[in-house]
C-alpha cells in the first residue's frame, strides 16, 4: 500500500531494527521455564556463544534489550502502587469478612479463584515461551526439543518441508510490519470497536502496533495437483506465528495491551488466473480454511479481564474479526497484474450449497450438578463451515436431545474442507462470557459428501467419554439454467421448511459515482448495505469520498427468485443519512444471458441526478448432486424420491387381487365409516403391503396382521353408507401417517374417532388419544391429544411429529391408545381400545402418505 493512500489517521509506528544492523541473537537462551528444550542456545545457522548476543549497536527493540526494559518496567512506580494496592485489598477483604461475621466461604472462594487464575497464567505463559523459542530455533532443534509436536511435513507424507520459505519470511518481515499495521487499523479496529459496543464497552482504538522481530513460521507446504482447475494453483501452508509483539489499545478511559500474540492454522493460497505475461499469475487469494487457534496475553489495566471466562469475550471478538477478513468465505485478494479485473479476482464463486440437518444426539455426558449428584445437560450444537457458524436451540435437561435443526452453508472450496460440529452444555453466565462445557466434537469431510451426494450418519463424538451425533448432509451443485428452478422449488416446498433456499446470488459491489453531499461542508464518508430478506452485508467505509471504490463481494441465499429483490442503500457514517438506494428485482436476472450482469451501471434513487452504482450480479440455481450407487444412504434416497417425485414412478408393491364384482358400485366418501362388514372377504396381507393395498383398493376392506404377540388381526376399513362400532365393537379411529425422508420426520395426524360404545347413558366418556413408539414406550415418544368432554364421536385433527431415520422407521411400530378421563373416577380401566401399527410400510413414505380408518382392539399387555 502506497504512502499517499487515503486512510484513517494511524498511530505512531516504531520501526523494527533492520536485519543488517543487528547481530544474531536467540531469545531461546533467555526464555525461562524451558526445561524441555536444549540448554545450548542455537540459531538456524548453528550455536551462538554468549559474546554474540550483545553488541554496542543493539537497539531498544532487539532481543537483548527486551529483558532490560522488562526489568525496568517491573520497578516502575505503577508496578509498586499496583503491588501495594493488591496487598491492601487482600488484607482489607480478610478484615471485612471477620468484621461483618460472614461465612468463611466468602474468603475461600476468592482464594480458590486467585490460585486457579495464577495457575492458568503460568501454564499459558509456558506455552507461549515454548512457541516463541521454537519460532526462532532451527527445525532440527525444534524436532529434538519437542518430539511430541512435530511439524506438519513429518505427519503428512504429501506435505513438504519449506525451510527456504522461512528464511525468506525472516528477511522480509520488517517490511511486512507496515502492511499489517495498516490492515489492523483500517479493517480490524473498527469492527472490534463495533462488536465491543454491543456489550456497552465503547471507545476501543489501537494506540501502538509493533509486530516484533519474530516472523511467522511455515511448518510445511502442500501443493494440489489433482482435481484442480488448470487456470489456478492451490497450496496450503501450515502457519505458526508466535510473536513478540507490543500492541497497546484504549478501551474507554483504560489502557491495555496485547503481548505474546500467537496464531496457528492452515492457510490456503490460490494463485489465479494464470496469464501469459509476467508475473504469469494474475492475483492471489489468501484465506484460512477454518478459524485458526489464537492465544495472547493481556497486560496493563485490562489485565483484570485475563481470567477464566471474562477474557473469552475479547478473545472471541478478535477471532470473529480475523474470520471476517481471512476465513472462508472471506478472502484476502491481492492483485498482481493490471490485466486481471477486480471482478475476476474478488467476486464470490461458490461451488455449491451444503444442506445440513442436525437431527439428534444420544448418550451425551452429564455436566450439570444437581442436589442429589450428577444431573443432566442442557445441550446445543454449533456447526462451523469456515467462518460460517450456525447454532441449534438449547434443549433443557436432556442427554438425548432431538433438535431437528436445518441450515445451509455456501461452499467455496471442496479440497481439504470440513464441516465441524461441537456440542456444548449451556450454563447461564454474564453476556459474552463463555462458561459452557464441551460435550464433544465431530467433523465430516465435504469431499466425501460430494462424492456420495447424501450422507446420513451417526458420528462418534471426540473429546468426550461417550456420545453420538446424528446428522444428515446433502450436496447441491449450481447451474445456470433457469429451467431447473421449478424442480428445486417443488422439493423445497415438500420439505416444509421456509428457511431453505433454491438459488444463490453473488453480488460484487465495485464503486459508486457522484454521490450527493450529506453535509454541506465536506464530502460524505460512505458505506453500502446490501439486504435480501433477513440477510445483510456491509462494505467498508471510505473516508471523505463522493466516488468511493469498494470492490467487495457478497453471497446471498435466495428462497424464490421469482418474488424476491436485492435492496441496496448507501449511508454517510458521520450523519447516518441515506444518500442513495437501489432495488433490483431478481426475476429480471432470470431472463439475462447466463443469469448474470457484469459491471453494469445502475441509476441510484434518492441521490444526485448523476449518481450511479457499478456492480455485478450472478444467479445460480440449486440442483441435487449425483447419488453414489454404492452409498449406504441409497435407501433414504429411494424414500426421498417416493415422497418428493410427482412425475416419477412410485415403488411397485404387489397388491392382493380382488374381483371387480366385489368392488363395483362401492366408491364412497372417505369421511364416513363403513357399515357392512360382510361386503368383502378379509384378505390377510403382510404389514409392509397393507398401506399400498388400501390405496390401490379404495373401497375394499383389508386386514393387517398385527405384530403383537397375540397375533390378533388389525382391521382397517374404508367407508360405506352406515357406520358400525368395528370388528370388536370398540369403535374406529381415523389416522394419517406420512414420513418425509428429507426431513427425517414422521407426521401422525389423529382426525377423529367414531362409534365409541356407550355402556352407561349416565356416564358418557371423555376420550383422548395417546401415542407411543415401540419398542421401548419411552417418555420422549409419548404424545397426547386434548380431552373432549362427553362425546362418543370426538373430532381432534391433532398432528404430532417424530424425528426418526428411515432405518429406524422399518423397525418401529406406533401404539395408539384411546382412553377416557372418567375411567379413573369409576375405578375401572381408562382404556377404551388400542392399536399397534407397524411402520415398515412403503406408502407411509409416499407424498400423500397413508390416510385410513382402523378398528380399535381390546387392551393389550405391554411388551
N, C-alpha and C positions, 0 to 999 in steps of 0.2 A: 504494500500500500504506500503510495507516494506521500511526501510530507505536506503537500498542499491540498490534500483531501479534506473536504469539509466534514467535520465530526464534532461530537460533544467535547468540550474542553476536558483535557486529560490531566491526571495528577502528575506530580513531579516524578520523573523516572531516573533511577540511578543506573548508569551504565555498568554492566558487569565487567570484570577485568578481561582484557584481551588475552587470548591464549599465548601469544608470542611474548607477552610481558611478564609472565609468571613462570615459576619453576614447577616441576611436577610435585604434587602433594597427594597424600592419601588420607582422607578422613577415617579410613578403616582403622588406622593405628591409634586414632584418638577417640573412637567411639567406645563408650563404656558398656558394660554388660554384654560383652560379645564372647562368652565362654565357648560358644560352638563354632567360632571362626578361627583360622590360623593366627597365631600370635605374631608372625612375621609380616610386617606391612608390605603389600605388593601393589603393583600397578599393572596395567596391560602390557607394559614393556619389561617388567621384572622387578626385583626387590629395590627398595629405596632405603638409603641409610638415613639416620636422623639428621645428618647435616644438610640433606637436600630438602628438608621440609620447611626451611625458613630462609628467606633471602632479605637483604636490606631493602629491596624494592617491593616487598609484599604490600598489597593494598589492603584497606579495611575490609574488603569483601572476600579475601582469599581464605583458604582452608585453615591457615594458622591463626589469623586474626580473629576468627569467629569465637573460639573458646575464650580469648581475652575479653572481647566485647561482652560475651555472655556473663563472664565473671564480674565485670564492672556493673552490669545491669543488676546482678543479684545484690550488689552493695549500694544500690541507689536508694534515695530517700523513700521512693514509693514502696520498694520492697520492705524496708524497715517498718514503715507505717502499716503496711498490709499485715506483716507478721505480728506486730504488737496488737493491732485490732483483732486479729484472729484469736490470739490467746485471751484477750479481754472478753471476747464473745463466748469462748468456751467456759471460762471461769464464771462469767455472768450467768450463763444458762444453767450451770450446776447450782449456783446460789439461788436462782429464781425457782428451780424445781423444789429445793428444800424449803424456801421461804413460803411458797404457795401450798406446800403439802401435797403436791401432785404424786401420782404413781411413778414408780421407778421406770416404768416403760417409756415415759416421756424422755428419759435420759438415755436408755439403752438403744432406742430406735435411731436417734441421730448418730450414735457411735457406730452402730452396725452399718448405716448408710455411708458414713465417712470412711470406714475401713474398706467397704466394697468399692467405693469410688477410687480410693488410693490404689487398691489392688488392680482395678481395671486400667487406671492411668499407667501403672508400671508395666503391665502387660502390653498395652498399646505402644508405649514408648520403646520397649524392647523390640517389638516387631518393626517399628519404623526405623530404628537404628540398624537392624539387620538388613532391611531392604535398602536403606541409603548406602550402607557399606557395600552391599552386593552390586549396586548400580555402578560403583566406581571400580570394583575389582575386575580382574580378567575372568573370562569364562571358566578357565581351568581352576582358578581359586574358588569360584562360586560352587563348582561341582564338588570339589574336595570338602568345602566347609559345610555345604547344605545338600548332602546326598539325598535327602528326602524331598527336596523341592527342585528338581532338575528342570532345565529349560525345555521348551516345547519340542525341540528337534530330537530330544532323547526319547520322549514318549511316543511321538508320531513319526513313522518312517517317511511319510510324504512331506514333512516339514524340514526345511534345510537350514543350516547354520548361516548366520549373516553378520559375523564379526566385522566385516568390511563396512557394513552399513552403520554399525555402532560407532566406528571411527569417524565416519563422515558426519554423523549427528553431533559428535563431540566437537568437531571443528566448526560447524555452522550454528551451534546452539546459541552463542552470544547474540547473533543477529536475529534468531527466532524470538528472542525476548520482546523485541519491538512489535512484531506481528501479534504475538499472543497478548500483549498488554492492550493493544488497540481492540482486539477481538473481545477481551473480557470487559473493557469499559463500554463498548458500544452495543454489545449483544447480551452478555451475561448480567451486567449490573442492573439495567432497567427491569429485566424480568425477575431477578431476585428481589428487588425492591417492591415490585408489584405483588409477588407471592407473599412476602412478609407483611405487607399492609393488610392482607386478609386476616391476619392474626393480631391486628392492632399494633404492629411493630413498624413504625414509619421512619423515614429519614435514612434509609440504607444507602451508602455510597462507598466506593473504594477510595482510599487515600493514597496508598503507595503499593505498587505491584512490582516485585522483583522475583523472577522465577528462579534465581540462583544459578549456580555453575554446574550442577549435576544434570546431564542431559537424559532424555528418555533412553531406554534400552530395549532393543528388539531381541526377544528370545528365540525367534525362528520366523521363517517366511515360507508360505505355501503358494505355489502358482497353480492355477487351474487350467488344464489343457483339454478337458472333456466337457461336453455339453455347454460350451461357451460360444457365444456369437463371434464370428471371425472378425468383426469390426471392433472388438474390445479385448482388453487384457485384464484379468481379475487376479488379485493376490491378497492374501490375508497375512497380517503382521501380528505377532504376539507381543503387544506393547506393555511395558512395565516402566512406570515413571515414579521414582521415589525422590522427590525434590528437596532441596534445602532452601525453599522459597521463603520470602519475607513479604507477606501481604497484610496491609493494615486497612481497616474499614471503620466506618462510623455507623452506628445504629441508634438513631435519635441523638441524645447527648452523650452516649457511651462510646468509647473507643475500644476496639478489639482487633485481633489479628488471627491469621491462619499461618501455621508453620507445619513443616513436615508433611506437605500435601502428597498423597500417593494415589495413583490410579492404575488399574490393571484390567486389560480386556483385549479382545481380538478386534483389530481394526482392519476394515476392508478398503482397499484402494482399487478403484476401477478406472482404467485408462481408456477413454473413449471420446470421440470416434478416432480411428486410425486414419491419418491423412497422408498425402504423397509429398508433402513439403515438410521441411524442418519446423518443429522438432518431432515430426511423424505422429505425434499424439495431440489431438485437439484440446483435451482437457482432462481433469482429474475429478473424481467423486470420492470423497473420503468420509467414512462413517463407521460407527460401531454397529455390529450385528445385534447386540443386546446391551442393556445397561451395564456399564463397567463397574468393577468393585472400586469404591472410593473410600479413603480414610484420610483424616487430617487431625491436627491438634489445635485447639482454640487457646489463645493467650490473651492477656490483658483483662480488662474489667469483665468482658463477656465470658471469662473462664468459668463463671458460675453455671453456664449452660453446659459445660463439658462434664456431665454426669449421666448415668444411665437413664434414658428416657428423654430428657429435655434436649440433649444435643442431637437427637434424631430429627428434630424439626428442621434445624439448619442444614443438617446433612441431607435430608430428603429433598429439600428445596434446591440445593446445589446439584444433586443428581438429576432432578427433573429438568433443570435449566440446561445442563450438559446434554441431556436427552433431546431437548428441543432444538439443539444445534447440530448434533452429530450422531444421534442414534436413529436407526431406521424407524419411520420412513423419512426422517430428516437427514439431509446430506450436506456436506461442506463442499460446494463445487468450486473448482479453480480452473479458469480458462487459460490455455497455453497458446492459442492461436486465434488470430482475427478471422480466420476462415470459418470457424465454427460459431454458429449463432447461439445466443443465450438460451433460446427455446430448446435447442437440441441437447444442451448440457444440463439445464436446470428444470425443465418441465417434468413432473412426475410421470413415471411409466410403470404402473402396476402390472404384474404378470398374471394376477388372478386374485380371487377372493377365497378366503378360508372361512367356512361357516362352522362355528364351534358350538357344541351342545354339551354343557356340563350337567349331567343327569343327576348323579347322586354319589355318595361315598358310604363306605361301610367300615365298621370296626376301627373308628378313629381313637386316638389316645384321649384320656380324660385329664384335662388340665385344670379344671376348676376344683376348688376345695370347698366342701360343704361342712356342716356342723358334724356330721357322722363320718367324715373322712373324705375320700375322693368322690367328687361329684361327676358331672359330665362336662361337655364343652359346648361353646356357642360358635360353631364353625361357619366360616365363609371362605370362598375361594377367590384367588386373584389369578387372572390369565394375562400373561405377558407375551406379546409378539413384537420384539424390538421395543420401541418407545410407546407402542400402543398397549394400554392397560385397561382391563375390564374387571369388574368386581361383582360377585353374586350377592344376593341378600343374605342376611345373618339368620341362621336357624338356631333358636334358643334351646339350650339344654338337650342336645341330641348328638349322639356319636354315630348315628346312621342317617345323616341328613339327605333330603331329596330337594335339590334346587330347581331343576328344570330350567336352567338359565341358558339363553341363546345370545350369541354375539357374532359379529363378522369382522374380520381383520383383512386389510389390504396387504398383499404380499408383493414386495418389490424385488426380492431375490429368493430363489429357491435353493441355492447352493449353500450348504452348511448352516441353514437357518432352522431354528427350533421354536416350538410353542412351549412355553413354560407354565406350569400350574403350581401354585403354592397355596396350601391350606393353613388357615390361622384360626386361633381361638380368640374371640373378641373379648376384650377387657375394657371396661369403662374408665377412661382417664381424661385428663385435660385435653382440649382440642389440639391437634397437631403432634401429639406425643405418641410414639409407637410403643405400646406396652403389651401388645398382643403376643401370644405364644404360638410358635410354629408347630403345626401338626404334621407337616411333611411336604415334600416336593416331588414333582414328576415332570417329564418332558417328552415330546414327540417330535421326531424329525419331519419337517414339512415335505421333504422329498419323498418320504415313504407314503405320505397321504396322497401326493400327486400320482404316484405310481399305482396305488390301489383304487383311487377315486373316492372311496368311503372307508373310514376306519372307525370301528365300534369296539372299544376295548376297555378292560379293567386294568388300570395301572397300579402297580405296587409303589407305595409312597417311600421315597428315600428320606434320610434324616429323621426317621420315625421308627419306633419299635414295632408298630403294626399299623395297618390301614390300607384301604383300597379306594381308588377313584374311578368312577365310570364316566367316560367321555365318548363323544361321537363327533367326528370331524368329516366334512365333505369339501372337496375341491371344486371350484368353479373357474373355468377359464373365461377369457374375454374375447368377444367377437365384435366386428364392426358391421354386422348385418342386422338392420332394423327388423327384419322378418322374424328374428329369434326372440323378440320382446314378448309376444303373446304367450309363448310356451313357458317362459320363466315367470310371467305374471300369474299364470294359472297355477303353477307349482307353489308360488308364494302364497296365493290365496288359500290353497288347500292346507298349507302349513298353519294357518290361523294365527300368525304372529305378525303384527302390524309393523314391527321394527325391522323386518328383513328387507333386503334390497333386491332390486332386479337389474341395476346398472351402476356404473362407476363414472363419475365426472372428474376429469383432470382439468385444472384451471392454472394458467400461467399469467400472472399479472406483470406486465412488462413496465409500463410507465403511464404517466398522465401528462397532459399538456394544458397550459394556460388555465390553471385553476383560479377561481375567484378569490379575492382577498378576504380573509376572515377578520383582519384588523387593518385599520387604515394606515397604521404607522410602519408595518413590516409585512413580509411575506409569511404565508402560513407554515406550520410545522405538520405536514400531512401524514396520515397513515390510513390504510384501507382495510375495511372489514368485509369479508365475504360470508354470506349465510345461506344455508339451504336446509329448510325445516329447522331442526334444533341444533344443527352443526354450524359452528362458527370458526373462522380462521382469520388471522390478523397479520398484516405485514409489519415491517419495522417502520419506525418514524424517521422521516427525513427532515433535518433542521432547515428552516427558512428557505423553502424552495417551492415555487408555484408550478414547476415542471419536474416532479420527482421521478426517479428511476428506481423501481423496487426489484424487479427481476426475481420474483419469488413464486413458487408453485405450490398448489394445494390439491388435495384429493377429497372428494365427497361421495358418500354412498347415496344412491337415488332409489327411492321406493317405486315410483312410477313416473317415467319421463313425460308421459302424456299430460300430466296435470301439475307439474312442479316447476318452480322458477328459481334462478340464481339471483339473489339480491346483493347488490354492491353499494356500499356507502363509503365516502371519504370524509374524514374528520380532521379538524385542526386540533392538535393536542393542547395548545395553550388555552383556547376558549371552549373546546368541546363542541363547537358548532359543526353542523353538517355543511360541507362545501361542495358536494356533488354526489349524485347517486345514479344507479342504472339497474334495471331489472331485465334479465334475459330469460325468455321462456324456452324451456328445454325441448319442447315439442318441435320448435323450428330447427333445432340441431339434428333431429332425426332425419330431416329432409336434405341436409347438407351432404356433399360428397364425402364418403368415409366417416361421416358423422363428426366432423371437426372443422374448426376455423382457426387459421394461423395468423397471428399478428395483425388482427383487424382493428381499425379504429371504431369506437362507439361514442356517440354524442352523449355527454353527461347531462342529466336533468338537474334542475335547481342549482345550476352553476353558470359560468360565463358563456357567452354565445360561441366562443371558440374552444371551450373546454372539451377535451376528448380523453378517452381511456383506451389504451392499447393493451389487448390481451389475446390469449389463445385458449381455445376450448376443445376438449376431446371427450366424446361419449362412447362407452363400450358396454355391451350387453353381456350379462352373465349366462353361461352355458355350462351345465354339469359336465365334469370331467369324465373321461372314459373309465369304466369299471374293470378292474383286473379280474379275469375269469377265474384265476386261482385264488382270489381273495376269500378270506373266511367270512366276509360280510356279504357274500352273494345272496344269502337267504334274506337279509334285511333289504337288500336292493330289490329283490323279487317282490317282497311285500310292499315296498315303497311304490313299485311300478303298478301293482294292483290297485293301490289306494289313490294314485295321482293320475294315472293314464285314463283318458276318456275315449281315445280312438283305438287304443291297442286292444289285443285280446286279453280277456280275463283268464285266470288259471282254470284249466279244464278239470272238472271234478265229476266223476261218474254219479249218476242220479238214478234212483230206483224207477223202474218203468211202471207207469200206471195207465190203465186203459182209458181211452177217450170217453167211454160211456160213464166212467166213474166221475169225471170232472166236467161233463157237458152241462152247460147252463148254470154253473155254480160260481161264476166270477162275481163276488160280492165285495162290499167295502171292508177294508182292514180295520175299521174303527169299532165294529160291534162283535162281541164274542159269538162263537158258533152255538148251535142248539142241538143238533142231532149227531150223536157220537157214532152212530152206526151207518153213516153215509158211506164211509170207505173203510177198507180193511187196513188196520195199522201196519205199517211197514217198519221193521226194525233195521236201522242202519247204524253205521259207526259214528262216533262223536264227531270225527273230522268232516263228515259229509252232511251232517244234519242241517247246517245253515244253508248250504248250497241247495239241498233238496227243497228247503222251504221257499227259496227264491224261485227255483225252477217250477215248482208246483204251487201256484198262488192260491189254490182253493182246496188243496188236499190236506188231510190230517196226516202228520208224521209223528213218529215216536223216536225218542233218543235214549239209548241205553245209558242210564246214569252210571257214573264212575264210582258211586258209593259202594261200600262193602256189601250192602244188602242186595245189590243187583237189581233194584227196582227200576221201572220204566218211567222216564220223564217224558210226558206227552206235551208237545207244544202244537197248537192248532191255529188254523186260520178261520176267519169269521164265517158265520152262517146267519140265518134270519133270527133265530131265537137263542138267547143266552142260557147257559146252564152253569152249574157250580163246578164243572170239571169232572175228571175221572174219579177223584176221591171225595168229591162234594165239599171241598175246602175253598173253592173259588179259583180264579185265574188272574194272572198278572201280566201286563204288557211291558216289555223291556226293549230297549235299543242298545246294541253293543257295536262299537266301531273302534278299530285300532289304527292309529296313524304311525306308520313306520318311520316317517320323517321326524316326528316329534317324540317317538318312543313313548306314546301315551295311549292308554285305553280309556275311552269315554263310555260311561254307563248312564243311561237315562231311564229313570223309572217313570213311566207315563201314568198308569192307573191300575187299580185292582177292581175286578168285577165279581159280584155274587159271593161276598163273604157270608158264610152261613150265620143265621140269626138263631141261636139256641134259646135265648130268653128275650121276649119282646121288651121287657123292662130293663134289659141290660145290653144296650146297643154298643158294639165295640168301638174303641178309639184307636184305629190302626195306624201303624207306622212301619217302615221298612228299614232293615239293617243289611249291610253288605260286608263281606269278609273275603279275602283271598286265601285260597287253600293251596298247598298245606301250610299250616302254621297258625292261621287265625290271629295274626299279630295285631296289636293296638294301632299300629301305623296304617294298617289296611282297613280299619273299621270306618264305615260311612253310615250315615243315618239321616232319614228324611224327618220332616216335621210331623207332629201328631195331628190327625184330623179327627175332631170330636164327632161321636155319634153318627157314623157313616159306614155303610156296608159296601159302597161303591166309590171309594175315595179317588180323587184325581190329584197327582203330585206334580208331574212334569219336572222332576228334580234331576239335575245332571251332576255326576261325580267323575273325577279323573284319577287315574293311577299311572304313575311313572313305572314302566316295565319294558324290558328289552324283548325283542321278538323271540329270542331263545328261551327266556323265562316264561313267556306267554304260552309256549307249547306245553309246558309242564305245570300249568296253573289252572285252577278251577275257581269259579265265582260262586260263593254261597250267598243265597238270598233268603232272608228270614222275615216273614210278616208277623208282627206282634201286635198285641193290643195293650194299651196302658191300663185298662181296667182289670187285666188278669192278675196284677199284683194285689189289688184290693180284694178280689174274690177268693184268693187263696189258691186258685188253680194255676196252670201253666199259662204264661202270657203269649206263647207261640201259637199262632193260627195255622201256619203252614210254612214249608221250606222248599228251596230248590238248590240243586248243585249242578252248575252249568260248566262243562269243560270248555276251555278257551282255545283248544287246538283245532280251530275252525277256520277254514280258508276264507269264508265270506266275511268274517269279522274284519279282515284286513282289506276289504274292498272299499271303494269310495262311498257307497251307500251304507255299508255295514249290515248288521242283522237287526231286523225290527219285527217282532212276533209276540204271540201270546204263549204263556206257559201255564200248565196246570200245577197248582200248589199240591205238595205232597205232605204226608204226616211228618211230625217232628222226628228227626234223625239224630242219633247219638254222634257227638263229635269224635273225630278220629284222634 
